Amino acid sequence: MSFPLLTVTAAVPAVGAILTAAVPAARRTAAKWLALFFSLATLALAVLVAVRFEPGGDRYQLTESHSWIPDFGVRYELGVDGIGVALIALTALLIPFVIGAGWHDADPLETHSSRWRPTQGFFALILLVEAMVVISFEATDVFLFYIFFEAMLIPMYFLIGGFGDRAHSGSDENAAAQRSYAAVKFLLYNLVGGLIMLAAVIGLYVVAGNFSLQEIAAARAAGTLDMATNTERMLFLGFFFAFAVKAPLWPLHTWLPNAMGEATSPVAVLITAVVDKVGTFAMLRFCLGLFPEASKWATPVIIVLALISIVYGALVAVGQRDIKRLVAYASISHFGFIVLGIFAMTSQGQSGATLYMVNHGLSTAALMLVAGFLISRRGSRLIADFGGVQKVAPVLAGTFLIGGLATLSLPGLAPFVSEFLVLVGTFARYPVAGIIATLGIVLAALYTLVLYQRTMTGPLKEEVRTMPDLRLREVLVVAPLIALLIGLGVYPKPLTEIVNPAVEHTMSDVKQTDPKPEVAVEAKHAKNGEAAK
């Protein structure tokens, strides 16, 4: 039996979560280092997965398959394609930075009894979320995926509600109430989506007789799967609804600004850069893979929803007064681009959407973590409470600027490649949608540059006159993210080589080919006509 690399990659952070939670209350620092160790071990395993993956090989590699609940056709079945490999690498890469940025976020403000261990609980929950997200990217059994898709809500609920942002303008009681509201809203939205998906999962079993993604795809290719058109469409809607909540897509997005606003900045990164990617990933793997006809049937409506998300999210971000809520609405706009690229049904669009998942994770992490360092120094999330920060903290201001420029997809930084591919792929099949989507780029420049101007430039406010610049720990957290944004912006080939073969398989699932360039054809005819003359 070959080494179960995928299982171990998901199990290591789970074991780390258990051991971190078991550290005695007085050993908070030891718990932090233990959590960081396990996150780095997971990163090493994720790198090994990427190294062992062969882009030109089988669609699903490093596969594992074991009987689990045979009476219901449920198997413990894992496998990764290029998209899964890229997102596992993103998750494993970001978690050490999340832990490093949140090093003091869960330290108790006062002495508690020896039983109270908030620090240990905080880092254990982060590792537990990582384990569940990783196995979600690996699962090729629909029921197995569903279990972890839902289970990750529990640790996220406690991270949002139990470890909220301390930079709150109101009283402690009001802050606790806001955190509780945000956590409950996050949980209820995602639970409703999950329950609807559960009904669709059961319906899929009734129709297909098993939950294996690979077996269902093989049966469909062989013509032995009898799925009525209306049945396929209803099942598609059940899956898509849950993924659109998780992503999130307008109008199911309203939980995200509350959750990101009330969570600590590292947890906000965990939400939008890691957990939410499970939704868009699942659209590619399950919606398009299981229900190709229904995916094409729903495409016009989904493209409209994606365009609304792009423009609405960007417009609302422009008017935000809270830094973290601004980043949240910007993320809603960016998720609109990802969904648009997926359902443009072109290889450029889907490659761009997958790269966007990775690059959005890097850019949002960089911007939000630096914003968190800024907020912790001032004790406020309001944009109006800052001004002239670059005069006293130039390194902080510089990294904040690069994170912001990446968010608006400046050429030379990683998100530009993704956004460009999404727009090219959309223009090729839906030119009007591509034109509308470009409004998001203009608005992104507006909200990003206005945010930087109001916080970093202008007269130096008295309250920030003594603000310290980034410390060594904070530089070590942000610098690698900045380097990756620049490196992948200049040379994205390592990612595209892994992702493109998986996109080809997805395009084959939905029986779509890229539209032929009409201009080139017309030019060729014109050239032939001139030659005939």
Summary of the structure (lengths in Angstrom):
residues: 533
radius of gyration: 23.1
end to end distance: 69.1
largest distance: 93.9
contacts: 2026
relative contact order: 0.10
helix: 75%
strand: 4%
